[in-house]
Amino acid sequence: MYEKIKPLLFKIDPENAHHLAEIALSTARRCPLFFNWMTEKYFIDDEILHQNIWGLNFLNPVGSAGGFDKNAKMIHALPSLGFGWGELGAVTPKPQVGNEKPRVWRHIEEESLQNAFGFNNDGVDEIANRLDKIYPFILPLCMNIGKNKTTPDEQAVEDYKILVSKLKDKVDFFTVNVSSPNTPNLRKLLNEEFISNLFKELKAITSKPILIKLSPDMEIDLAINVAKTAIENGADGIIATNTTVDYSLVKNPQNRGGLSGKVLKEKSYIMFVHLAKEFFGKTTLISVGGIDSAEEAYKRIKAGASLIQVFTAFIYKGPELLKEINEGIIKLLKKDGYSHISEAIGADLEKIDLTALEAEIVEENQVMNIPKKPTKLELKIYRRKEFKKHLYKK
């Protein structure tokens, strides 16, 4: 079904297409027959995937990533699409229009998106009113929280405190978003002093889980230190990663916003593995970024992810992808002799050789002198990798 409407959607500006999808999916409560049929078709509920994390029941590990449902309008449709949990937002204390349009672009050849939304949302009060009508929900709900663009950095903690105070009884857990590239100076808050103070303040407000979401563009040592600081001050988990500003990953980038989708796959995976090697067994790890198949999802799980998230690949492949991922994970678990997903989480972590993995990627990214017209494979590698200084000789 999705493949039939996708060509039409892709003729529309991507933000307008998402808005149309939001309108359609917001009718789930009023169209029970259709959405119940979709749930039967796409939602995978198998005990081999069931997990209880932080006292919450996750029927499958695949969640919607932040940005998918910014204003909490599509919650009823989540199970109908196949999601096992949902991350809403990002929400800010005051309503925010976000950055100027256009602010989202498709990179179709690379199966990726670039967005410069800037935390556009209806504000915490309006979103809290919507959640009042639906919470508690049948699936775990997470809220991605961020500061308003106009809030000075020195007052940023207050924005996050307002959000947790107003939403602590309306969602199941939180993601602290200080890693979006679309709010000026937001990533400057990814430092140990700010993170220490922030989590101390937030954990004094609620006992519900609060996670930190990290950027794929951080230096590894800084990412580890920031994550360690967050955990020492009460963080209940790590989400890796947000979007990247490495524009060399796509052929025709815009000069603003963050990239998501297939081009983020390697950066996200490497950052996740670095963090997993430090924190697996010490906190809950969630992987997001470039996950577009059961094999990639299972790879993240065996590297230490208890949960995963999908957004951009869903835009390109539709709800059938979520069904394929969950059914594929089940097949891969059984193939490896596991009777439950918990047995596979982190199973490959010790065997992953980061030095070799990074060396392989560096080798692929190295500048090459090609004295002839490039082959299709060489051109694909060129477009996909970081070849800023690469010049083909005529």
Phi, psi and chi 1 to 4 in degrees:
 res  aa     phi    psi   chi1   chi2   chi3   chi4
   1 MET       -  -46.5 -179.1  174.5   64.9      -
   2 TYR   -63.0  -38.9 -177.1   74.7      -      -
   3 GLU   -62.3  -24.9  -72.8  -58.8  -42.7      -
   4 LYS   -77.4  -34.8  -68.4 -179.6  179.7  179.1
   5 ILE   -93.6  -15.8   64.3  172.2      -      -
   6 LYS   -57.3  -45.3  177.1 -178.8  167.4 -178.3
   7 PRO   -57.6  -35.3  -25.5   36.0      -      -
   8 LEU   -70.0  -44.3  -62.4  175.0      -      -
   9 LEU   -61.2  -38.2  -71.4  174.4      -      -
  10 PHE   -76.9   -5.8  -87.1   44.2      -      -
  11 LYS   -86.7  -11.2  -71.3 -179.3  179.7  179.1
  12 ILE   -98.5  148.3  -55.8  170.9      -      -
  13 ASP   -47.4  133.7  170.5   80.3      -      -
  14 PRO   -58.5  -35.9   10.3  -22.3      -      -
  15 GLU   -68.9  -39.8 -176.2  168.0   -2.4      -
  16 ASN   -65.7  -37.9  -69.3  -24.0      -      -
  17 ALA   -63.3  -41.1      -      -      -      -
  18 HIS   -65.4  -37.5 -170.6   84.8      -      -
  19 HIS   -64.7  -40.4 -177.9   59.9      -      -
  20 LEU   -63.3  -41.3  -71.8  173.9      -      -
  21 ALA   -63.7  -38.6      -      -      -      -
  22 GLU   -62.2  -43.1 -179.1 -176.4   68.0      -
  23 ILE   -61.6  -45.3  -67.9  172.1      -      -
  24 ALA   -64.8  -45.7      -      -      -      -
  25 LEU   -74.5  -21.6  -66.3  172.4      -      -
  26 SER   -72.3   -8.3   66.6      -      -      -
  27 THR   -89.4    5.1   65.7      -      -      -
  28 ALA   -53.6  -41.1      -      -      -      -
  29 ARG   -67.3  -27.2 -155.5  165.2   27.9  173.1
  30 ARG   -94.8   -6.3  -63.2 -170.0  -66.4  -85.2
  31 CYS  -127.0   62.4  -55.7      -      -      -
  32 PRO   -62.0  -35.4   21.8  -32.8      -      -
  33 LEU   -62.6  -46.7  -71.9  177.7      -      -
  34 PHE   -67.2  -46.8  176.3   71.0      -      -
  35 PHE   -73.7  -28.7  -76.7   95.1      -      -
  36 ASN   -66.0  -38.3  -74.3  -14.3      -      -
  37 TRP   -62.9  -42.3  170.9   79.6      -      -
  38 MET   -63.4  -39.8  -75.9 -173.2   63.3      -
  39 THR   -62.6  -43.9  -58.4      -      -      -
  40 GLU   -60.4  -35.5  -71.7  -69.3  -34.9      -
  41 LYS   -78.7  -41.1 -178.9  175.7  176.1   64.4
  42 TYR  -109.5  -24.5  -65.3  119.5      -      -
  43 PHE   -83.5  124.5 -170.1   82.2      -      -
  44 ILE  -101.2  117.2  -56.5  -58.5      -      -
  45 ASP  -123.5   96.4  179.7    6.3      -      -
  46 ASP  -133.1  135.1 -170.0  -54.6      -      -
  47 GLU   -58.3  -25.1  -72.1 -172.5    2.3      -
  48 ILE   -65.3  -20.6 -163.5  171.8      -      -
  49 LEU  -102.0   -9.1  -63.2  178.5      -      -
  50 HIS   -67.1  135.6  -68.8 -174.2      -      -
  51 GLN  -138.4  145.9  -63.7 -179.2   82.2      -
  52 ASN  -111.7  111.9 -174.5  -76.7      -      -
  53 ILE  -125.5  128.4  -55.9  171.2      -      -
  54 TRP    56.8   27.2  -48.9  -57.2      -      -
  55 GLY    79.6    7.7      -      -      -      -
  56 LEU  -105.9  142.6  -57.5  170.9      -      -
  57 ASN   -96.0  114.6  -67.0  -42.5      -      -
  58 PHE  -103.3  114.1  -66.5   83.0      -      -
  59 LEU   -76.7  -27.7  -60.8 -179.1      -      -
  60 ASN  -147.4  161.2   72.8   57.0      -      -
  61 PRO   -84.9   -4.6   31.2  -36.2      -      -
  62 VAL   -92.0  115.2 -174.0      -      -      -
  63 GLY  -110.9  159.9      -      -      -      -
  64 SER   -79.2  140.5   61.1      -      -      -
  65 ALA   -85.4  161.2      -      -      -      -
  66 GLY   -55.5  142.0      -      -      -      -
  67 GLY   100.6  -20.9      -      -      -      -
  68 PHE   -70.5  -47.8  176.7   75.1      -      -
  69 ASP  -125.9   77.7 -171.6    5.3      -      -
  70 LYS   -61.3  -36.4  -74.8  177.6  173.7  -70.2
  71 ASN  -112.4   18.3  -69.5  -55.7      -      -
  72 ALA    56.6   43.6      -      -      -      -
  73 LYS  -103.2  -14.1  -68.5 -178.2  175.9 -179.1
  74 MET  -115.0   17.6  -61.7 -176.0  -79.7      -
  75 ILE   -58.6  -44.2  -64.0  173.1      -      -
  76 HIS   -61.0  -23.5  -82.3  -70.1      -      -
  77 ALA   -86.5  -11.1      -      -      -      -
  78 LEU   -54.2  -51.9  -71.7  175.1      -      -
  79 PRO   -65.4  -28.9   20.5  -31.0      -      -
  80 SER   -68.6  -23.6  -58.4      -      -      -
  81 LEU   -89.5  -14.4  -59.8  174.5      -      -
  82 GLY   107.9   -1.8      -      -      -      -
  83 PHE   -71.2  141.8  -71.2  111.6      -      -
  84 GLY   -93.2  -11.5      -      -      -      -
  85 TRP  -166.5  168.1   59.6  -74.4      -      -
  86 GLY  -138.5  138.6      -      -      -      -
  87 GLU  -104.6  121.5 -178.2  179.2  -11.1      -
  88 LEU   -98.3  166.3  -47.3  171.8      -      -
  89 GLY    90.1 -167.7      -      -      -      -
  90 ALA   -80.0  144.2      -      -      -      -
  91 VAL  -111.1  147.3   61.0      -      -      -
  92 THR  -122.8  162.4   54.7      -      -      -
  93 PRO   -58.3  -47.8  -28.7   37.4      -      -
  94 LYS  -100.7  150.9  -60.2  173.8 -175.6  176.3
  95 PRO   -57.0  148.0  -21.4   31.6      -      -
  96 GLN  -144.3  130.3 -167.3  161.5  -90.2      -
  97 VAL   -80.4  -18.6  -63.3      -      -      -
  98 GLY    84.2 -168.4      -      -      -      -
  99 ASN   -79.6  166.9  -63.3  -37.6      -      -
 100 GLU   -67.7  152.3   63.5 -178.8   50.8      -
 101 LYS   -92.5  154.9  -60.7  178.8 -178.9 -179.2
 102 PRO   -71.3  150.0   28.1  -35.9      -      -
 103 ARG  -140.8   13.4   53.6 -167.5  179.7 -176.8
 104 VAL  -148.2  137.3   58.9      -      -      -
 105 TRP  -136.8  142.6  -55.9  -92.3      -      -
 106 ARG   -90.0  139.4  -59.7 -177.7 -172.7   97.3
 107 HIS  -114.2   83.8  -63.4  -74.9      -      -
 108 ILE   -63.4  -42.9  -64.7  175.4      -      -
 109 GLU   -60.4  -35.4 -176.6  178.3  -24.4      -
 110 GLU   -94.5    2.9  -65.6   97.7  -21.8      -
 111 GLU    50.1   50.9  -68.0 -174.6   25.1      -
 112 SER  -137.5  166.6  -61.3      -      -      -
 113 LEU  -127.7  156.8  -65.0  175.1      -      -
 114 GLN  -130.4  123.7 -174.3  169.2   -8.5      -
 115 ASN  -128.4  144.5   91.1   79.4      -      -
 116 ALA  -131.1   42.7      -      -      -      -
 117 PHE   -57.1  -50.6  -79.6  120.5      -      -
 118 GLY    82.4   42.7      -      -      -      -
 119 PHE    56.0   42.7  -72.6  172.3      -      -
 120 ASN   -69.7  125.8   55.7  -51.7      -      -
 121 ASN  -165.5  168.9   72.5  101.0      -      -
 122 ASP   -82.2   -2.2  -66.7  -20.5      -      -
 123 GLY    89.9  155.6      -      -      -      -
 124 VAL   -64.0  -36.4   68.4      -      -      -
 125 ASP   -66.0  -44.8  -69.1  -26.9      -      -
 126 GLU   -65.4  -42.4 -179.1   67.2   26.2      -
 127 ILE   -69.0  -37.8  -69.6  172.5      -      -
 128 ALA   -61.9  -38.2      -      -      -      -
 129 ASN   -63.1  -38.7  -72.8  -23.8      -      -
 130 ARG   -65.9  -42.1  -71.1 -168.0 -169.2  114.6
 131 LEU   -66.5  -30.4  -70.7  167.1      -      -
 132 ASP   -56.4  -31.0  -86.8  -24.0      -      -
 133 LYS   -85.0   -7.4  -58.9  170.9 -176.1  176.5
 134 ILE  -130.0  -22.8 -164.3  170.6      -      -
 135 TYR   -89.2  139.2 -173.9   78.6      -      -
 136 PRO   -74.8  147.2   26.6  -33.3      -      -
 137 PHE  -104.0  167.0 -170.0   56.1      -      -
 138 ILE   -72.9  -17.4   56.5  174.1      -      -
 139 LEU  -117.9  153.2  -57.5  177.8      -      -
 140 PRO   -62.8  137.5  -23.3   34.6      -      -
 141 LEU  -118.7  132.1  -63.1  177.9      -      -
 142 CYS  -114.1  146.3  171.4      -      -      -
 143 MET  -116.6  126.2 -178.5   61.3   76.0      -
 144 ASN   -86.5  122.3 -174.1  -50.7      -      -
 145 ILE  -117.7  139.2   55.7  175.5      -      -
 146 GLY  -143.9  165.8      -      -      -      -
 147 LYS   -86.9  155.3   80.3  175.0 -170.7   71.7
 148 ASN   -67.6  149.3  -81.8  112.4      -      -
 149 LYS   -59.2  -34.8 -178.7  177.8 -179.1  178.6
 150 THR   -85.5   -5.2   56.4      -      -      -
 151 THR   -77.9  123.8  -59.8      -      -      -
 152 PRO   -61.6  150.4  -19.0   30.7      -      -
 153 ASP   -55.0  -38.0  -69.0   -9.6      -      -
 154 GLU   -69.5  -12.4   57.9  -89.5   18.7      -
 155 GLN  -110.4    8.0  -63.2  174.8   24.1      -
 156 ALA   -60.7  -38.5      -      -      -      -
 157 VAL   -57.3  -37.8  170.1      -      -      -
 158 GLU   -62.9  -38.0  -65.0  -55.1  -47.4      -
 159 ASP   -60.5  -46.8  -89.0   16.9      -      -
 160 TYR   -65.3  -35.7  -69.6   97.9      -      -
 161 LYS   -65.9  -40.7  -72.7  170.7   64.1  177.5
 162 ILE   -59.8  -45.5  -70.6  168.6      -      -
 163 LEU   -64.1  -46.4  -66.9  164.6      -      -
 164 VAL   -66.3  -39.8  170.7      -      -      -
 165 SER   -61.6  -40.7  -64.3      -      -      -
 166 LYS   -82.7  -18.2  -68.9 -171.3  174.5 -175.0
 167 LEU  -115.8   -2.8  -64.7  170.0      -      -
 168 LYS   -62.2  -22.7   61.3 -175.2  174.9   68.5
 169 ASP  -105.4   14.6  -61.9  -40.0      -      -
 170 LYS  -126.2   -7.1  -55.0  176.7 -165.8  -59.6
 171 VAL  -138.8  170.6  -66.2      -      -      -
 172 ASP   -92.9  -29.7  -61.9  -60.3      -      -
 173 PHE  -160.8  173.8   59.4  110.9      -      -
 174 PHE  -127.3  152.0  -65.8   91.6      -      -
 175 THR  -118.8  122.1  -62.2      -      -      -
 176 VAL   -81.9  117.3  168.4      -      -      -
 177 ASN  -102.0  101.6 -166.5  -21.5      -      -
 178 VAL  -123.7   20.4  -73.7      -      -      -
 179 SER  -122.6    4.7   55.4      -      -      -
 180 SER   -69.1  138.9  169.1      -      -      -
 181 PRO   -85.1    2.2   32.1  -34.8      -      -
 182 ASN  -102.4    0.4  -61.4  -38.0      -      -
 183 THR  -113.0  123.0  -64.6      -      -      -
 184 PRO   -53.3  130.5  -27.0   34.9      -      -
 185 ASN    68.9    4.0  -59.8  -41.1      -      -
 186 LEU   -60.7  -42.4 -176.5   67.0      -      -
 187 ARG   -67.1  -15.3  -72.9 -171.2  173.6 -172.2
 188 LYS   -66.7  -18.8  -70.8 -176.2  178.7  179.5
 189 LEU   -78.3   -6.8  -60.2 -179.8      -      -
 190 LEU   -79.7   65.5  -81.7  166.8      -      -
 191 ASN  -134.4  157.2   63.8   76.4      -      -
 192 GLU   -62.3  -39.5  -64.5  168.1   48.7      -
 193 GLU   -64.2  -47.8 -178.5  179.9    0.8      -
 194 PHE   -65.3  -44.8  176.5   80.8      -      -
 195 ILE   -64.1  -39.6  -65.4  -60.6      -      -
 196 SER   -60.2  -49.8  172.0      -      -      -
 197 ASN   -64.9  -41.8 -176.0   38.8      -      -
 198 LEU   -60.8  -50.4  176.3   64.1      -      -
 199 PHE   -69.6  -33.3  -85.7   89.3      -      -
 200 LYS   -60.0  -45.4  -75.6  178.3 -177.7  175.7
 201 GLU   -67.2  -43.2  -65.3  -80.3   -3.6      -
 202 LEU   -71.3  -39.1  -62.3 -175.5      -      -
 203 LYS   -70.2  -16.8  -66.4  -56.8  -71.3 -172.3
 204 ALA   -77.2  -16.3      -      -      -      -
 205 ILE   -93.0  -37.6  -62.5  172.2      -      -
 206 THR  -143.2  152.2 -177.6      -      -      -
 207 SER   -95.2   -2.5   59.6      -      -      -
 208 LYS   -69.8  151.3  -71.0 -169.5  173.6  178.6
 209 PRO   -60.0  139.9  -21.8   32.7      -      -
 210 ILE  -130.0  124.8  -54.0  176.2      -      -
 211 LEU  -110.8  159.5  -73.2   68.7      -      -
 212 ILE  -111.3  136.6 -175.3  166.7      -      -
 213 LYS  -106.7  126.9 -171.4  169.7 -170.9  175.6
 214 LEU  -108.6  158.2  -62.9  176.7      -      -
 215 SER   -88.2  144.2  162.4      -      -      -
 216 PRO   -75.9   -9.9   30.4  -36.0      -      -
 217 ASP   -94.1   -0.2  -58.1  -39.8      -      -
 218 MET   -72.7  150.7  -61.7  174.4   72.1      -
 219 GLU   -62.9  140.3  -67.0  -68.1  -28.9      -
 220 ILE   -56.5  -45.9  -62.2  -61.8      -      -
 221 ASP   -61.8  -39.4  -72.2  -14.7      -      -
 222 LEU   -66.6  -43.6  175.6   60.1      -      -
 223 ALA   -58.9  -43.9      -      -      -      -
 224 ILE   -64.9  -43.4  -70.3  171.0      -      -
 225 ASN   -66.7  -40.4  -71.7  -24.1      -      -
 226 VAL   -65.6  -43.3  166.8      -      -      -
 227 ALA   -63.1  -42.3      -      -      -      -
 228 LYS   -61.7  -43.3 -178.6  179.1  179.3 -178.0
 229 THR   -62.1  -43.3  -60.5      -      -      -
 230 ALA   -61.5  -46.2      -      -      -      -
 231 ILE   -63.9  -42.5  -67.7  166.0      -      -
 232 GLU   -63.2  -22.6  -71.7  174.5  -14.2      -
 233 ASN  -109.0   19.9  -71.1  -80.8      -      -
 234 GLY   113.4   -4.7      -      -      -      -
 235 ALA   -60.1  141.0      -      -      -      -
 236 ASP  -101.7    1.3  -60.2  -83.9      -      -
 237 GLY   174.0  172.4      -      -      -      -
 238 ILE  -127.3  134.7  -58.5  166.9      -      -
 239 ILE  -110.6  124.1  -61.5 -178.5      -      -
 240 ALA  -135.0  116.0      -      -      -      -
 241 THR  -143.4  173.9   64.5      -      -      -
 242 ASN   -79.6 -168.7 -146.6  -44.1      -      -
 243 THR   -75.8  166.8   57.4      -      -      -
 244 THR  -114.4  151.3  179.4      -      -      -
 245 VAL  -104.4   20.5  -66.9      -      -      -
 246 ASP   -82.2   86.8 -176.8   -3.5      -      -
 247 TYR   -72.5   -9.9  -58.8  145.7      -      -
 248 SER   -70.1   -8.7   67.1      -      -      -
 249 LEU   -77.0  -15.9  -65.3  173.9      -      -
 250 VAL  -122.3  158.8  -67.5      -      -      -
 251 LYS   -73.0  -41.2 -175.1  171.8   62.5  173.7
 252 ASN  -127.8   72.3  -64.3  -53.5      -      -
 253 PRO   -77.0  156.2   30.8  -36.3      -      -
 254 GLN   -83.5  169.8  -58.2  -64.9  -42.2      -
 255 ASN   -98.6   19.2   61.7    2.4      -      -
 256 ARG  -153.6  163.5   61.6 -165.3 -178.9  106.1
 257 GLY    90.5  176.8      -      -      -      -
 258 GLY  -115.1  145.2      -      -      -      -
 259 LEU   -93.0  138.6  -70.7  164.3      -      -
 260 SER  -133.7  169.5   61.8      -      -      -
 261 GLY   101.5 -156.7      -      -      -      -
 262 LYS   -58.2  -34.6 -173.5  169.9  -75.2 -171.3
 263 VAL   -69.5  -16.8  -63.5      -      -      -
 264 LEU   -87.4   -9.7 -179.6   56.2      -      -
 265 LYS   -52.6  -52.6 -174.7 -179.4  -65.4 -174.3
 266 GLU   -69.6  -44.9  -71.5  175.8  -13.3      -
 267 LYS   -59.7  -44.9  -77.7 -179.1   79.4   86.5
 268 SER   -64.6  -44.1  175.9      -      -      -
 269 TYR   -63.8  -44.7  176.7   68.0      -      -
 270 ILE   -64.1  -44.5  -72.8  175.2      -      -
 271 MET   -61.9  -41.9  175.8   61.9   81.6      -
 272 PHE   -61.0  -43.9  179.2   81.1      -      -
 273 VAL   -65.5  -41.1  172.6      -      -      -
 274 HIS   -56.5  -45.7  -85.7  -71.6      -      -
 275 LEU   -68.4  -39.7  -67.1  165.1      -      -
 276 ALA   -64.2  -38.2      -      -      -      -
 277 LYS   -65.0  -25.0  -76.5 -173.8  175.6  -69.9
 278 GLU   -89.6  -35.5  -70.3  -72.7  -26.4      -
 279 PHE  -123.1   -2.1  -59.3  110.6      -      -
 280 PHE   -60.7  133.0  178.3   68.8      -      -
 281 GLY    88.8  -13.9      -      -      -      -
 282 LYS  -104.0  -22.9  -59.8  174.7 -176.2  176.4
 283 THR  -158.7  171.4 -165.3      -      -      -
 284 THR   -85.0  134.1  -59.6      -      -      -
 285 LEU  -114.9  134.7  -55.5  173.9      -      -
 286 ILE  -124.1  132.7  -60.3  176.1      -      -
 287 SER  -110.8  136.1 -173.6      -      -      -
 288 VAL  -150.1  144.2   55.4      -      -      -
 289 GLY   126.8   99.4      -      -      -      -
 290 GLY    80.2    9.8      -      -      -      -
 291 ILE   -78.0  116.4  -61.8  173.5      -      -
 292 ASP  -138.3   15.6   56.9    3.2      -      -
 293 SER  -160.9  164.7   66.7      -      -      -
 294 ALA   -63.7  -36.8      -      -      -      -
 295 GLU   -64.9  -42.4  -70.6   73.7   19.7      -
 296 GLU   -69.0  -40.2 -173.9   65.1   27.1      -
 297 ALA   -61.8  -44.1      -      -      -      -
 298 TYR   -66.2  -36.3 -167.3   54.0      -      -
 299 LYS   -59.8  -43.5  178.4 -179.6  174.1 -177.9
 300 ARG   -67.3  -39.7  -52.2  -68.1  178.5  101.3
 301 ILE   -61.9  -47.3  -70.7  166.8      -      -
 302 LYS   -69.9  -15.0  -65.6 -173.6   80.1  174.2
 303 ALA   -88.8   -4.8      -      -      -      -
 304 GLY   126.8    2.0      -      -      -      -
 305 ALA   -82.6  124.7      -      -      -      -
 306 SER   -79.2  -32.0  -64.9      -      -      -
 307 LEU  -135.8  157.5  -58.5  168.7      -      -
 308 ILE  -131.8  166.5   62.3  163.8      -      -
 309 GLN  -134.6  150.7  -68.9  178.2  -75.1      -
 310 VAL  -135.5  139.3  173.4      -      -      -
 311 PHE  -142.9  -67.8 -177.8    2.0      -      -
 312 THR   -61.9  -42.7  -57.5      -      -      -
 313 ALA   -61.6  -32.0      -      -      -      -
 314 PHE   -63.7  -38.8  176.6   83.7      -      -
 315 ILE   -61.5  -38.3  -59.5  -61.4      -      -
 316 TYR   -83.3  -27.5  -79.2   93.2      -      -
 317 LYS  -121.4  -15.5  -60.8 -177.5  178.7 -178.6
 318 GLY    79.9 -178.3      -      -      -      -
 319 PRO   -63.7  -20.8   20.8  -32.0      -      -
 320 GLU   -58.5  -30.6 -166.2   67.6   40.7      -
 321 LEU   -62.3  -43.3  171.2   67.8      -      -
 322 LEU   -65.0  -39.8  -54.4 -175.7      -      -
 323 LYS   -62.5  -44.8 -179.8  179.5 -179.7  179.6
 324 GLU   -62.9  -39.8  -70.2  172.6    2.1      -
 325 ILE   -64.5  -49.8  -72.1  177.1      -      -
 326 ASN   -65.8  -44.1  -79.6  -52.9      -      -
 327 GLU   -65.8  -36.2  -71.1 -177.8  -24.1      -
 328 GLY   -66.6  -39.2      -      -      -      -
 329 ILE   -61.1  -42.8  -68.8  172.8      -      -
 330 ILE   -59.9  -45.7  -66.8  171.8      -      -
 331 LYS   -62.5  -42.2  -70.1  178.5 -178.4  177.4
 332 LEU   -68.3  -36.8  -69.6  165.4      -      -
 333 LEU   -60.9  -47.7  -73.8  168.3      -      -
 334 LYS   -67.0  -37.5  -67.9  179.2  177.2  178.6
 335 LYS   -60.7  -37.0 -179.7 -178.8  176.6 -178.5
 336 ASP   -85.2    1.7  -75.1  -14.4      -      -
 337 GLY    83.7   16.5      -      -      -      -
 338 TYR   -91.5  143.7  -62.3  123.7      -      -
 339 SER  -100.5   -8.7   59.3      -      -      -
 340 HIS  -155.5  148.7 -169.6  -97.0      -      -
 341 ILE   -57.7  -32.1 -171.4  172.3      -      -
 342 SER   -60.0  -27.6   60.2      -      -      -
 343 GLU   -71.9  -25.0  -61.3  171.8   89.0      -
 344 ALA   -90.5  -21.5      -      -      -      -
 345 ILE   -63.4  117.2  -63.1  170.8      -      -
 346 GLY    80.0    6.3      -      -      -      -
 347 ALA   -63.1  -29.1      -      -      -      -
 348 ASP  -101.3   -1.1  -78.4   -6.9      -      -
 349 LEU   -58.3  -46.2 -174.5   56.5      -      -
 350 GLU   -65.4  -27.1  -70.3 -173.5    6.8      -
 351 LYS   -83.2  -14.3  -63.7 -175.7  -71.8 -175.0
 352 ILE   -74.9  120.0  -61.5  173.0      -      -
 353 ASP   -96.4   98.2 -174.8  -18.4      -      -
 354 LEU   -64.7  -37.0  -87.9  168.8      -      -
 355 THR   -60.3  -46.0  -57.7      -      -      -
 356 ALA   -67.2  -39.9      -      -      -      -
 357 LEU   -63.4  -46.5 -179.4   62.4      -      -
 358 GLU   -68.4  -36.3  -70.1  171.9  -27.8      -
 359 ALA   -63.0  -39.3      -      -      -      -
 360 GLU   -62.6  -42.4  179.3 -177.0  -24.2      -
 361 ILE   -69.5  -40.8  -67.7  171.0      -      -
 362 VAL   -59.9  -42.8  167.3      -      -      -
 363 GLU   -60.6  -42.2 -176.6  177.9  -11.1      -
 364 GLU   -66.5  -29.9  -70.5 -179.7  -12.8      -
 365 ASN   -87.3   -8.9  -70.9  -12.2      -      -
 366 GLN   -64.7  147.9  -77.9  179.1  -15.2      -
 367 VAL   -67.6  132.8  175.6      -      -      -
 368 MET  -120.6  143.7  -60.1  179.6  -62.7      -
 369 ASN   -96.3  110.9  -70.3  -42.1      -      -
 370 ILE  -110.8  107.7  -58.9  177.2      -      -
 371 PRO   -82.2   10.2   30.8  -34.0      -      -
 372 LYS  -138.9  173.6   61.3 -177.2 -174.3  -26.1
 373 LYS   -62.2  131.0 -177.1  178.1  179.2 -179.4
 374 PRO   -66.8  147.7   24.2  -33.7      -      -
 375 THR   -73.1  169.0   65.5      -      -      -
 376 LYS   -60.3  -38.3  -72.0 -176.9  179.0  179.9
 377 LEU   -66.3  -45.2  177.2   59.9      -      -
 378 GLU   -62.0  -39.3  -72.5  166.6  -17.1      -
 379 LEU   -67.6  -39.1 -170.1   58.3      -      -
 380 LYS   -63.2  -44.5 -178.7  178.1  179.5 -179.1
 381 ILE   -63.0  -41.9  -67.6  172.8      -      -
 382 TYR   -59.5  -46.3  167.4   74.5      -      -
 383 ARG   -70.4  -29.4  -71.2  171.0  174.9  169.7
 384 ARG   -86.0  -25.4 -170.6  164.6   56.9   89.7
 385 LYS  -106.1  178.2  -59.4  -63.0 -179.3  179.8
 386 GLU   -90.1   83.1  -57.4  174.2   15.2      -
 387 PHE  -111.7   58.3  -74.3  169.2      -      -
 388 LYS   -60.8  -34.9  -70.8 -178.3  179.1  178.6
 389 LYS  -101.3    6.9  -61.4  178.8 -179.5  178.2
 390 HIS   -75.5  130.8 -172.2  111.0      -      -
 391 LEU  -131.5  126.3  -67.4  174.6      -      -
 392 TYR   -82.5  134.7  -72.2  109.2      -      -
 393 LYS   -81.6  138.0  -65.5 -178.4  179.0  179.8
 394 LYS   -79.6      -  -66.7 -177.7  179.9  179.0
